[in-house]
Amino acid sequence: MTGSRVGGTRMEPKRRAHVMVGIFVGLLAFHVWLLYRMVAARNTLLVALLLVAIALFGWRIQHYARLWHGIAVTRPPKARVEEIRQIHLMAPVLAALLVLHAWLITAMLAAGELAFVVVLLLAVVVFVARLGFYAWRWTRLRRAP
């Protein structure tokens, strides 16, 4: 069986793509709902940030949908140097997203939006877990010959 590791087992690429489409559709729906609320509140900064997030979710949905339907072919595993490069690119992006979400948590707490705070905290946990994975993976890649 080939594919990504999930819970100690490997997940087939087509199944993984299906799961990722579901995750990103859920994130897209949530962010569209947030966009609706921020438009109603006339918060132009958050509207702009949400539009960027929605565009990124749409981009990932179409990517994984193409993999799911076999339109795009999954790539072979990344070479060591390529994976290190990806970590060097994504770690600062995730760190910036942590800062953005921390700011959003403080803003939502001040506005009394506790449901948003809970969801934002969940996002922070996911970002921290991914950064931890990158740190673990980076140390292994750096030690490898």
C-alpha positions in Angstrom: 0.0 0.0 0.0 1.4 3.4 -0.9 0.3 6.9 0.3 0.4 9.1 3.3 0.8 7.9 6.9 -2.3 8.4 9.0 -2.6 7.0 12.5 0.2 4.4 11.9 -1.3 3.1 8.6 -0.9 4.3 5.1 -3.7 6.1 3.2 -4.1 5.6 -0.5 -3.5 8.9 -2.5 -7.1 8.8 -3.9 -8.6 8.4 -0.4 -6.3 11.1 1.0 -7.4 13.5 -1.8 -11.0 12.7 -1.0 -10.5 13.5 2.7 -8.6 16.7 1.9 -11.4 17.9 -0.4 -13.8 17.4 2.5 -11.6 19.2 5.0 -11.1 22.2 2.7 -14.8 22.4 1.7 -15.6 22.5 5.4 -13.0 25.3 5.9 -14.3 27.1 2.9 -17.9 27.0 4.2 -16.8 28.3 7.6 -14.8 31.1 6.1 -17.6 32.1 3.8 -19.9 32.3 6.8 -17.3 34.4 8.6 -17.1 36.6 5.5 -20.8 37.2 5.6 -20.6 38.2 9.2 -17.6 40.5 8.6 -19.3 42.2 5.6 -22.4 42.8 7.8 -20.1 44.3 10.5 -18.3 46.4 7.8 -14.9 45.2 8.9 -12.9 45.7 5.7 -9.6 44.3 7.0 -11.1 41.0 8.0 -13.1 40.9 4.8 -9.9 41.2 2.8 -8.1 38.6 4.9 -11.1 36.2 4.5 -11.2 36.7 0.7 -7.5 35.7 0.6 -8.2 32.6 2.7 -11.2 31.7 0.6 -9.2 31.9 -2.6 -6.5 29.7 -1.1 -9.1 27.1 0.0 -10.6 27.1 -3.5 -7.1 26.6 -5.0 -6.5 23.6 -2.7 -10.0 22.1 -3.3 -9.5 22.1 -7.1 -6.0 20.6 -6.6 -7.2 17.7 -4.4 -10.4 17.2 -6.6 -8.1 16.8 -9.6 -6.1 14.1 -7.7 -9.3 12.5 -6.4 -10.8 12.2 -9.9 -7.5 11.1 -11.5 -7.1 14.2 -13.7 -3.8 15.0 -12.1 -1.2 12.4 -11.2 0.3 12.2 -7.7 3.9 13.1 -7.7 6.6 10.8 -6.4 7.9 11.5 -2.9 10.0 14.7 -2.7 13.7 14.4 -2.7 15.5 15.4 0.6 16.6 18.9 -0.7 13.1 19.6 -2.1 11.5 18.6 1.2 13.9 20.9 3.2 13.1 23.7 0.8 9.3 23.2 1.3 9.8 23.3 5.1 11.9 26.5 4.8 9.0 28.1 2.8 6.1 26.8 4.9 7.4 27.2 8.4 7.4 31.1 8.2 4.0 31.0 6.6 2.6 29.0 9.5 4.3 31.2 12.0 2.7 34.2 10.4 -0.7 32.5 10.4 -0.1 31.9 14.2 0.4 35.6 14.7 -2.6 36.5 12.6 -4.8 34.0 14.5 -3.5 35.2 17.9 -4.5 38.7 16.9 -7.9 37.4 15.8 -8.4 35.6 19.1 -7.8 38.8 21.0 -10.1 40.7 18.7 -12.9 38.1 19.0 -12.5 37.9 22.8 -12.9 41.6 23.0 -16.0 41.4 20.8 -17.4 38.5 23.0 -17.4 36.0 20.1 -16.5 32.9 22.1 -17.5 30.4 19.4 -15.0 32.1 17.0 -12.3 31.9 19.7 -12.8 28.2 20.1 -12.5 27.6 16.3 -9.4 29.9 16.2 -7.8 28.0 19.0 -8.4 24.8 17.1 -6.6 26.4 14.1 -3.8 27.4 16.4 -3.4 23.8 17.6 -3.3 22.5 14.0 -0.7 25.1 13.1 1.5 24.3 16.1 1.2 20.5 15.4 2.2 21.1 11.8 5.2 23.3 12.9 6.1 20.5 15.3 6.0 18.0 12.5 8.2 20.2 10.3 10.7 20.6 13.2 10.8 16.8 13.7 11.1 16.1 9.9 13.7 18.9 9.4 16.0 17.4 12.1 15.7 14.0 10.5 16.4 15.4 7.0 19.4 17.4 8.2 20.9 14.2 9.7 20.4 12.1 6.7 23.3 11.7 4.3 
